[in-house]
Amino acid sequence: MKIASQLLIVAVFWGLSISVVSTAFANDNAKWPVINGQVVAVDTEQSVVIVKNDAEQQMTFQVVPTSEITIKSKGLLKFNRNATLKDLTAGQRVLVTYYGSGELKVARDIKSFFGERAVNTSP
C-alpha cells in the first residue's frame, strides 16, 4: 500500500511538471514584441538590420548567432527555407520578433515573406 501511494504521488508530480513545462513553451511566442515592416538596410559586417514599420518608425536590430532567419512564400510555390543575414535586402517585407529595449534590440527571429504583407501568425 505504501508503494502504491508513493507511485501515485510521483505520477501526479510528474504529470503536473509536464503540464507546466508544456504551457511555458506554448506561450513562448506570446511574450516577445514584434515589428511588421520593411527592410531599410542590412549591414552584414556589423550583423545589423534596420526595419521601418508602416508608421515610418525605424528600428535597428542586432542579429546574433541564435537569431533565426527564414524566407517564406505562400503563393503558388509554397516554401519555407532557412536564410542568413546576407539573404535579406532593402525593400523586403519582414516580421521581426525581438527582445531588448532602447538602443539595444536583438532579433530573436526574422521572417521574410514573398508576394504578400508579413503577418504575425503567433497564437
HELIX and SHEET records of a PDB file:
HELIX    1   1 LYS A    2  ALA A   26  1                                  25    
HELIX    2   2 ASP A   28  LYS A   31  5                                   4    
HELIX    3   3 LEU A   85  ASP A   87  5                                   3    
SHEET    1   A 6 PHE A  79  ASN A  82  0                                        
SHEET    2   A 6 GLN A  58  SER A  73 -1                                        
SHEET    3   A 6 VAL A  48  ASN A  53 -1                                        
SHEET    4   A 6 VAL A  34  ASP A  43 -1                                        
SHEET    5   A 6 ARG A  93  SER A 101 -1                                        
SHEET    6   A 6 LEU A 104  PHE A 114 -1                                        
END                                                                             
